[in-house]
Every structure is written in C-alpha cells, then in structure tokens.
Amino acid sequence: GKVLHENNADAVTPPASLTKMMTLYLTFKALREKRLTFEQKLPVSKRASLAAPCKLWLKPGAVITVRDAILGMVTKSANDASIAVAEELAKGSEPQFAALMTQQARR
C-alpha cells in the first residue's frame, strides 16, 4: 500500500491502441454477460509472455485474474495481459479474436 515511485501519477492516459480499447470493450462485455468474472484466472500462454514492448512480464504457465489483466491493460498498456484475455475470449484463436473485434465494430 506504499508508493515506491511515481511519475505523473495523476495524468490521464488513454489506451495505447484501438486494438487495446476493443479488447477492453470485449472484456467488459463478457463480464456483463457473465462469460468472465473479475476473479477468473486466465492462463498465460508462451505467445502472451513473449509480447512486446509494454508488458507485465508474465511467465508462460502463470495465471492472471481478469481484474489484474484489465488493470495492466489500462495502466501499462500491457500486451501480455491483453493477449491472455483475447485468447480466453476467442478460445486461443487469434483469427477468431480478430473476427470478434470486427463483428463488434460493425455493430
């Protein structure tokens, strides 16, 4: 609970990309529809762990809760957390997640 370091801690920073915003949108939609829960543990794949450049340094085989993944995406634009969520929503299929984003955007 102690701040060890901060730099512009109160600055408003938007998500880094449209893809990240859409991942967050689909995550919140899945939460509303009860397909995900905040405390649900998501597996971290090797692919997610290799994401660059912004990440939480998650290790393959580790787990992250949906809540922590959301926080990582909005505060650090964490690509590894984003990929873990996307893989869960699309059951591991990158093309399927791209299709989900496209379908939502069209709606």
C-alpha positions as CSV (number, residue, x, y, z in Angstrom):
1,G,0.0,0.0,0.0
2,K,3.0,2.3,-0.1
3,V,4.0,4.3,-3.2
4,L,7.6,3.5,-4.0
5,H,7.9,5.6,-7.2
6,E,5.6,7.7,-9.3
7,N,5.8,9.8,-12.4
8,N,2.8,11.8,-13.5
9,A,0.6,9.5,-11.4
10,D,-2.5,11.7,-11.9
11,A,-2.1,12.2,-15.6
12,V,-4.9,10.8,-17.7
13,T,-3.5,8.4,-20.3
14,P,-5.7,6.7,-22.9
15,P,-5.1,3.1,-24.0
16,A,-2.3,2.9,-26.5
17,S,-4.2,1.5,-29.4
18,L,-7.6,0.8,-30.9
19,T,-6.9,-2.9,-30.5
20,K,-6.4,-2.5,-26.8
21,M,-9.5,-0.4,-26.5
22,M,-11.5,-3.1,-28.3
23,T,-10.0,-5.8,-26.2
24,L,-11.1,-3.9,-23.1
25,Y,-14.6,-3.3,-24.6
26,L,-15.0,-7.0,-25.3
27,T,-13.7,-7.9,-21.8
28,F,-16.3,-5.7,-20.2
29,K,-19.0,-7.0,-22.5
30,A,-18.0,-10.6,-21.5
31,L,-18.2,-9.5,-17.8
32,R,-21.7,-8.1,-18.3
33,E,-22.8,-11.3,-20.0
34,K,-21.2,-13.3,-17.2
35,R,-18.9,-15.2,-19.6
36,L,-16.0,-13.8,-17.5
37,T,-15.7,-12.9,-13.8
38,F,-13.2,-10.4,-12.3
39,E,-11.6,-13.1,-10.2
40,Q,-11.4,-15.7,-13.0
41,K,-7.9,-16.8,-13.6
42,L,-6.6,-16.7,-17.2
43,P,-3.7,-18.9,-18.3
44,V,-0.6,-17.1,-19.7
45,S,0.5,-18.7,-23.0
46,K,4.0,-18.7,-24.3
47,R,2.8,-16.4,-27.0
48,A,1.4,-13.9,-24.5
49,S,4.6,-14.0,-22.4
50,L,6.6,-13.1,-25.5
51,A,4.6,-10.0,-26.3
52,A,6.5,-6.7,-26.6
53,P,7.2,-3.9,-25.8
54,C,4.8,-3.0,-23.0
55,K,4.0,-5.8,-20.7
56,L,3.7,-7.1,-17.1
57,W,6.5,-9.7,-17.7
58,L,4.1,-12.6,-17.2
59,K,5.7,-16.1,-17.4
60,P,4.3,-18.9,-19.6
61,G,2.1,-21.2,-17.5
62,A,1.3,-18.4,-14.9
63,V,-2.2,-17.1,-14.4
64,I,-3.6,-13.6,-14.1
65,T,-7.1,-12.6,-12.9
66,V,-9.3,-10.8,-15.3
67,R,-9.2,-7.8,-12.9
68,D,-5.4,-7.7,-12.9
69,A,-5.4,-8.1,-16.7
70,I,-7.7,-5.1,-17.0
71,L,-5.6,-3.0,-14.7
72,G,-2.5,-4.0,-16.6
73,M,-4.1,-3.0,-19.9
74,V,-5.4,0.4,-18.7
75,T,-2.4,1.4,-16.7
76,K,0.6,0.0,-18.6
77,S,-1.0,-1.0,-21.9
78,A,0.3,-4.5,-21.1
79,N,0.3,-6.6,-24.3
80,D,0.8,-9.9,-22.4
81,A,-2.3,-9.3,-20.3
82,S,-4.2,-8.2,-23.4
83,I,-3.2,-11.4,-25.2
84,A,-4.2,-13.6,-22.3
85,V,-7.7,-12.0,-22.3
86,A,-8.0,-12.3,-26.0
87,E,-7.0,-15.9,-26.0
88,E,-9.7,-16.7,-23.4
89,L,-12.4,-14.8,-25.3
90,A,-11.6,-16.4,-28.6
91,K,-10.6,-19.8,-27.1
92,G,-6.9,-19.4,-28.2
93,S,-7.6,-18.3,-31.8
94,E,-6.1,-15.1,-33.0
95,P,-8.1,-15.1,-36.2
96,Q,-11.3,-15.7,-34.1
97,F,-10.5,-12.8,-31.8
98,A,-9.9,-10.5,-34.9
99,A,-13.3,-11.7,-36.1
100,L,-14.9,-10.9,-32.7
101,M,-13.4,-7.4,-32.8
102,T,-14.6,-6.8,-36.4
103,Q,-18.1,-8.1,-35.6
104,Q,-18.3,-5.7,-32.6
105,A,-17.0,-2.8,-34.6
106,R,-19.6,-3.3,-37.3
107,R,-22.4,-3.5,-34.7
